[in-house]
Amino acid sequence: MVDIIIDTLLDSIKLIPFLFVAFLIIELIEHKFQDKTASIVSKSGKLGPLLGSGLGLIPQCGFGVVATNLYITRIISLGTLIAIYLSTSDEMLPILLSEQAPLKLIISTLAIKFIVGLMAGYIIDFIYRKKQQNQAIYDICDDEHCGCDHERSLIKSSIIHTLKTLVYLIIVIFILNIAFEYLGEHYLSNLFLKDSLLSPFITSLIGLIPTCGSSIMITELYLNGALNFGAMISGLLTGSGVAILVLFKSNKSIKENLSILTLVYIIGIIVGIIIELITMII
């Protein structure tokens, strides 16, 4: 157990500089462009899913929450909202960068999330487009205290994000190290039904948990060999951080909220299964 604790701390501590640099860049983008990003999406019209899918890839702390706000007030379409949910990277990108994952893996993951968000958004808007309503926008981000305080310095914000992510990482890596040590990779693979078409059902469900810990767990499980690529994509597609939580808190229609949740879950499963099948054939 002592060795596991030491290994966990060493594995986590060595990621700190990479996490900090990644979050510093993200914070710089967020501080300079988040208001413009929300404005662009709100005025995008038919280009909503395209812009939403592209901008959602940038791991900004409150963009999914802002998008939820814009949808509740009917400033953006349902398709645009779903596109943003599906493309949102949450903590996945900083983790892959800090773990120095292959560039091909990072690009392919982001590309799939963008394409899926884009296609799903336009299909949903084609089938179902709600009538836009001009209502006042309330500040959900401030109400949820999601940490989008743009008055903080870039350095301070980056340090806070790094430390918060580090705590999640230590917990996740510690649990995984114990599991690999006492249960073995084979057991974990069986637990998450690796090499089975049922695996995306599990990871998509994990992704829906409204916390950045879900994306960290899914990414780490894949990097440690407990998940296939398709299963990882399923979980990352459904992981939109606290946005879903805000949707249920602020949108009065529970039926609509459940429909959106189910839609995101189903899309995650379908895409994961397709990728698994393609991988099997290749």
N, C-alpha and C positions, 0 to 999 in steps of 0.2 A: 504493500500500500504506500509506503514511503517513496518508493521508486516511481509509482504512478503519480503521486502528488508533485514530485520534483520534475518529472517529464512534462506534466501538465503546465506547470509554471514556466518552464523553459520554452515550451512550444508556444505559449501565449505571449510571453515577454518579448520574444524575438520578432513578433508581429507588430509591436507598438510603433516603431518608426514608419513602417509601411502604411499602417492604419492612419496615423497622424497626417502623413503627406496626402493620402487619398481624401481624407475628410477636409483637409485644408483647401484642396482644389475644389471639392464639392461645395464647401461653405462659400468660397469666393464666387462660384457660379450662382449659388442660391441667393446670396446677398445682392448681387448685381442684377439678376435677371428674373427672380421669382415673380415680382409684380408684373413685369412685362410678359412673362410666360402666361400668367393667368389671364391677362388682357388679350393676348394673342389667341388663346384657346376660346375665350368667351366671344370673340368676334370672328371666329374661323368659319362659321356656317357649315357648308358642305365639306369643307376641308378639316372639320373637327377631328374625325378618327385618325387622319394622317398626321396632323400636328400633335394630337394627344398621344399617339403611339411613339412618336419621335421624342417628344419632351418628357414622356413618362420614363424613358430609359435613364434620364439623369436622376440619380438617387437624392432628390431633395426631400427634406424632412417633412414638409407639409403640403406638397403638391397634390397628393392623392386626397388629402383632406379638403384642400381648396376646390379641387374638381368635384368632390361630393357636394360641397356648398353650392357650386355653380349649377349642378344638376338639380338639386332640391328646389332652387329658385327658377329652374327651367331656362337657364341661360345657355346651357349646352345640352346636347341630345343624349339619349340613353346610350347610343352607339359610341359616342365620344367618351362617356364615363367608363364604359366597359373596356374600351381601347386603352385608357389610362390605367385602369386596374390591372389589366393583363400585362402591360409593358413595364409597369413600375418595378424597379430593381430592388428597392428597399436596401438591405445590408449585403445583398449578394455580390455586387460589384466590388465594394471595398474588401470583402473577404477573399474573393478570387485574386484581386490585385496584391493583397498582403501575403497571400499564400504563394504568390508568384506562379499562378496557374498558367498553362500554355496560352499564348495569345489566340491561337485557333479556337480554343475552348471558350474564351471570353467573347470573341467576336461572333461565333456561331450561336452562343446562348442569347446574346443581345439581339442578333438578327432574327432568331426564331420568335422571341418575345415581341419584337417590332412587327413582324409579318403577321403573327397571330392576332395581335391587337388591331392592326390595320384591317385585316379581312373580317374579323368578328365585328368590329365597329361599323363597317359599311353594310354588312349583311343585316345586322340588327336595325340600323337606321332605315334600310330599305323595307324591312318587314314592319317595323314599328317605330314611328317617330311621333313623340308627344308634341302637342301644341305648346309653343313657347309662351311663357307667362312673364311679364315684366314686374317682378317683385324685387323688393330691396334685398340686397345681399347682407346677411349678418355674418359676423366674424367667428366662424366655427373654430378656426385655428386657435384664436385667443381663448375661446370658451373651453377648449379641450386641453389647454396648456401643453401643447405637443412639443414645445421646445423651439418654436420658430421665432425666437427673439432676435430681431435684426439689429437691436441696439448693442448687443454684445459684440466684443471684438472678434475678429476672425480666429485669432489664436485661441482665445478662451472657448469659443464655440467648438473649435476643432478638438481641443483637449477634452471637453465634456463629452462629445460624441465618441472620441477614442476610448475614454475610460468606461463609458456605458457599454460600448460594444465589447470591450475587453472583459468586462464582468460576464456578459453572456458567453463569450468565447471560453473563458476559464471553466464555466459551468458545463457547457456543451462538451468541450474537449475532455474534461475530467470524467464525465459520464461515459463518453465514448471509449476513453482509455480503460476504464474499469470493465466496460462491456467486452472490449477486444481481449483484455487480459484474462478475464474469468469465463467469458462465454465463447469468445472466438469470432472471427469474421464470418465464418460459415453460419453461425447462429443468428447474427445480426442480419445477414443476407436473407435468411429464411424468415426472420421476423418481419422484414419489410417486403417479403415476397419478391426478392430480386430474381430476375429472369422470368418473372410471371407477368401476364397482362393485367393482373389484379393490383400490381404495385402502384400504378398511378392513382388508383382509388384511395390508397392510404396517404400518399404524399400530397395529393390535392387537398385532402382533409386537413393535414398538418399545416399546409400553406394558408388555410383560412383563419388560423389562430391569429387574432389581431395583435401581434407583437413582432418586433424585428427578430426575436429569438427563433421564430419558425424558419425564416429564410437562412439564418445562420446554421441551424441544425441540418436543414436539407442540403445546403452547400457542403458542410463538413462531412455528412454521411456519404455524399457522392465522392468527395476527394479521398475519403478513407476506404472506398470500394464497396460500401454497403448498398449503394443504389446504382442502377443503370442511368444512362443519360436521359432517357425518356421519362423515367420516374422523377428525376430531378427537375426537369422542365415542367412537369405537371405541378409540382409543389411551388415552383417559382412563379408560375403563371397565376396561381390563385392567391399568392402572398402579396397583399397590397397594404401591409402595415395596419395602422389604426383606422384607415379610411372606412372599412366596413363597419367598424364599431361606431364611428361617427354617423354613418348612414342610418343605423338602427336607432341611434339616440335622437337624431334631429329630424329624420323624415317620418311623418306621421303614419304613412301607409305601411303597416307591417307586411301585408300581402305583397306589395311592390318590393319591399326590402328582401323578403324571402325569395322572390322571383329572381332578383339580381344576384343574390348569393348562390342560388341553384344554378343560374346561367354560367357564372364564373366557374363554379365547381365542375360542371359538365364539360365546359370547354377545356379546362385543364386536363380532365380525364381523357377526352377524345384525342387531344394533341399528343399526350403522353403515350397512349396506345399506338397511335399512328407511327410515332418515332420508334417505339419498341419493335413494331412489325417491320419497319424499314431496316432497322439494325439487324434483325434476325435474317432477313432476306439477303442483305449485303454480307 
